[in-house]
């Protein structure tokens, strides 16, 4: 399903596990909401509970999961709902799939050093790796492919979620997808 006529947009926030993606997504949604823009966050951990309730995190399962996630995002944007993807998506091809299907697409790379992610370890992913319970963590056992040309790079060790969200909103205004002067979502058609 390719989006052709929708004026909605999608933002994919990618980065290592515990890099701060969810914090940035929540802050960006809050700032967009304050402008009168209702945005859906597609958070991978929440979607996995529905789409792959017993995830294996192997390549085959990840391929299927991200195809489904992109489908949901494409469906929402087709119907005029802006989307923020909050997902590591360790392979570029997952994010590129969304870029190909959603014309108004921005990729945000949350560049946080691995040491900071391990220190945060909000979901105990890195602890599970040390204990041998997780064997496919992106950035450790599974390769994480850094975006080649993201529209925005956020430095998780130097920027607050608020500052990063401000820059993201500025990027959306620059593209014309968010109006800077009113609460209108879409640029004049």
Buried (B, 14 or more C-beta within 10 A) or exposed (E): EEBEEBBBBBBBBBBBBBBBBBBBBBBBBEBBEEBEBEBBBBBBEEBBEEBBEEBEBEEEBBBEBBEBBBBBBBBBBBEEBBBBBBBBBBBBEBBBBBBEBBBBBBBBBBBBEBEBBBEBBEEEBBEBBEEEEBEBBBBBEBEBBBBEEBBBBBBBEEBBBEBBBBBBBEBBBEEEBBBEEEEEBBEEE
